[in-house]
Structure formats: structure tokens, C-alpha cells
Amino acid sequence: MIFDTHAHYDDDAFDEDREELLGSMQANGVGKIVNIGASLNSCKQTIELMQKYDFVYGAIGVHPNEVEELSEESFAQLKEWCKSEKCVAVGEIGLDYYYDEPSPDIQKKWFIRQLNLAREISKPVVIHSRDAAKDTIDIMKEQHAEEIGGVVHCFSYTKETAKIMLDMGFYIGIGGVLTFKNGVKLKEAADFIPMDRIVLETDCPYLAPVPFRGKRNSSLYLPYVVSTLAEIKGISEEEVRRITWENAHRMYRI
């Protein structure tokens, strides 16, 4: 079975066929899914999904591009949601400097607050980091993220950066980009990262693997990532499924 550690089935892209699609997962070899909160509204929808489907778990947190919606009041609500049954992590949280807004200072503030929330409730974190490697690592070190644990999702940096995050005990999330022709840097990182620290993810509806690149992604496309990873690692696809399944359970403490 495959464990999709990072999905967004609350997204509008699934409004027309969400129930049918999720209903087909287990028959098609996808055993568990963690739906990831990105905004306050998506966190509410994540809770609904994990209550409705036995095999769907959730992470509750606010994405760096959405942190301007946070206040002390909404942060208190976030904390309560994080205590929900089947909430396995705080996320996705982190830094994203691809766009100019929100400002880095606001992103850093809420990244730190959510890291410390995870520490307080003893749950791992799902870290999003884009064009912000140095600041992400600096905050992880300053806040002793090694005491919290979790995953750096949709990893997009070099193997040298991967080593720093691995040394802090983090797992690395790998998805559809691994299959892209221009995904050379990720292929090198995947070759370097030990198998016992890799988890599979889709980030669906985004980042569909080849041959579906540019289309809506779903957990049903993860076998293409499995195949590419097996080739890079020189192991069987069955081993990739088994090891990443075990890794995901260990990481999310399920």
C-alpha cells in the first residue's frame, strides 16, 4: 500500500468528484492519506474529511502565504483544532519567499509560533520552504526543531541542504517533481537521502508526475513516483512502498 503524506483534497479542484475519488483510493492501493491544512478554512475542511474517511488523517496549520489571516484569537482556535482526534501534525507551516507578500518578518513570526505550538502539543510539523532555505534552517536551529520532528515537504533544495535537515532528524517529502526531466537537483537529493527518511507525497492537486504533468494531481498517480524512486535507489517498487509506508507511520506517530 502507498501512504500519501501530503494532500489537499479540500481544494476546489476536487469539488466535482471528491467523494468518488476518495472512495476509490483503497481499492487502488492507496492505504492512508494525510490532508494538510493551509488556511483557517482549509483546516476546518480537513477536520471534516478526517472525520468522514477512516483512512484520512489531517495536519492543522497555516501556510506562510496565508499567515496574514492569523490573529491571537484565530491562533487559539488553531490550537484547539490541533487537538482533534486524527490530527497527526501541525502544518503546513514555514517560509515562502517566491512572492513579495506576506513580508518575511510576518512569515517568520507565525512559523515560530506554530513550531512552538507543535512542541507544546507534542506533534510533528510539516514544513513548507520555498526560496527560503537559509532562513528556514536558521529558524529550525534557533527553535531546536530537532526536538519537534516532522517532514520538509516538497523538497526543492540541494543534497547539502537535505543533509542539514536530516541531521536534525527530519524526513524529506518527495513527489511528482522527481519524475520531471528538469528535476535533476531533486533526483540527486533523492539518491543521497537514506530510504528510511523518505516519505511519499502528492501535494495534490498540484505537481502531478509525468505523464500527467500540468494536470490535476491525485494520490492515484503516486505509483509513477514510486517507479522513479525505485530506479534511482536500485530497489524494487514493492520495497519503496513498504519502506515509505513504515516511514510515514513512524513520522506521524500513527
N, C-alpha and C positions, 0 to 999 in steps of 0.2 A: 504493500500500500504506500501511497505518497501522502506526505504531510505538507500542505501549503501553509507556510508560517506567516504569510503577509498578503492579505487580500482586502479589497474594498467593495464587497457585494452590496453595500448600502448606496453605491454610486448610481446616479441617474441612468447610466448606460445599461443597467440591468433591470430597469423598471418594467420592460415589456415581458421578460421571461425569467425573472429571478427565481420564482418558485420551481418552475420546470427545470432550470439549470441546476440549482442546488439539489433538487430531488434526484438528479442523475449522477451525482458525484460518486457515491459509494459503489454503485454498480460498475463504474468506470475506473475504479482503483484509487480514488482519492478518499483516504480514510478520515482525515481531520483537516480542518481549516481554522486559522485564526483571522477573524475580521478585525481590521485595525481602524481605530478612531483617528480622525484628522481634524475635526472641528467639533464644537459642542453638539451640533445637530447630528453629525455622523456618529458621535459617541452614543447618543440616545438610540439611533437606529441599530448600532452594533449590539446594544443590550437586547433589543427586540429580536435580532437574528439569533443570538446565542441562547435565548430562551425558547425560540421556536424549533431549532435544529439541534439534536443531540450531539452531532459531530462538529458543530461550530462553536468555537471559543472566541473570546474577544480581548482586545487591548484597548484601554481607555486613555486618551491623551490628545493634546492639541499640537498639530503640525506647525513648524516655525512660520510658515506663510500665513497662518490663521491666528497667531497669538495676540493680535491686537483686540480680539474679541474677549480676551480674558480680563477678569477683574477679581478682587478678593472674594466677592460673592459667588461668581461662576467657578472660581478655583475651589471653593468649598464644596460646590456641587460635584465638580470633577472628582474630588477626593471620595465622596460618598459613592459615586458610580464605580470607582476603582475597587470598592469593597464587595461589588456584586459577585455572586456565585458564577464561576466560569470566566471571570476576568483574570487573565493569566499574566498580564504585563501592563506597564504604563507606556503608552506610545500611540502614534509615533511622535517623538519629540526630537529636538535638535536644532540645527542651523542650516539655512539655505540662503546663500548669497547670490543666487542666479538672478533674482530680481532685486531692485533697489529697496523695496518695502516688504515687510516692516524693517526698521533700522536694525543693524546688528546689536545695538545695546538692548533693544526690546526683546529680540530673539534670545540673547544670552540670559537675560533676566528670567524668562519663563522656562528656558532649558534647565537652568539651575534649580528653579523651584520644582519642576516636575521630576528631576533627578532625585531631589531630596524627598519628594512625596513617595517615590518608589522605595527609597531607603526606609522611610517611616513605616510603610505597609508591607515591607519585605517581599516585593515583587520585582522581577527583572524589567529592563527597559528595552524599547525598540527605538533605536537611534536613526534618524534621518540626517544625512550630511551631504550637502551638495556645494561644491566650490567653496568649502569652508573647512578643509582638513586641519589646518593648524589650530584654529580657534576651537574646533570640536575636540581635538586631542588635549589642548591646554585645559579646557574645562573638565574633561573626563579625568585628567590627572589631578587638578586642583580639588575636585569634588570627590576624589577617591572612588571613581566609578567601578573600580575592581571589586569593591565591597558590595556592589549592587548587582552587577552582571547583566547579561542580555545579549542583544544582537545589533550589529551595524547592518542595517538593511540596504538592499540595492547598492551593494558596494561598488564604488566607481573610482577608487584610488589605486595607487601602486602597491606592489607587494611589500615595499618598505613600510608604507603606512599600515598595511594589513598586519605586519609583524608587531607594530606598537599596540594595536588593538587586541591582537591575540595574546600578547604578553600581559594585558590587563584582564584576561580571562573571557573576552567576548567571542561570540560566534559571529560568523560572516554569512549574510544572506545573499544568495545567488539566484538569478532568474533569467529571463529571456535574453538579456543583453549578451549572455555567454554565447549565444548562437549567432550573433551578428558578425558579419565579415570585418567590421571595424572595431570589434570588441577585443582587440589584441591585448590591451592592458589588463582587462578582466580575465582573459584566458591565462595570462602569465601569473596573475594573483591566484587564480583557482588552482593552478599547478603547484604553487608554493604552499597554499593553506592546507594543513592536515585534514584528512577526510573527517576526523572526529570533531571538527569545528565548523563544518559547513552545514547550513540548512537551506532547503529549497523554498522559493517564494515566487509569486507571480507579480505582485503589485497591481493585479488586475483591477480595473480594465486596461491598465497601461502596460507598455513594454512587452507586447506579445512576441514570442520567439519566431524565428524563421521556421516555417514558410508563411507565417501569419503576421509578419511584421507590419505595423501600421493599422492592423485591425483590432477589434476588441479582444482583449486577453481574457482567459479564464483558467481555472485550475486544471481543466481537461487538457491543456496544452503543455503541462509540465513534463510529460514523457520526452519531449524534444530537448528540454534542458537536461534531463536525466541522461539521455543518449550522448549529448555533447560532453557532459561531465565525466561519464564513464570512459569515453575516448581519451580525454585529457589525462585521467588518472590511471588508465590501463587496467581497469577493473570491469566487472560485469555490471549491467544496468540493474540487476537484482541487488547486487551489493550496494550500489548507490542508493536505491530505495530503502534498503534495510538500515544502512548506517545513518542516513539523513532522518529517517523516521525516529530512530533512537535518540539522535542528537536533539531533535525538536522537542521530544518529551522531556529530555533532561534539561534543556534550556528553559522551557516554560514551566518546569516542575509539575508536570501533569502525571 
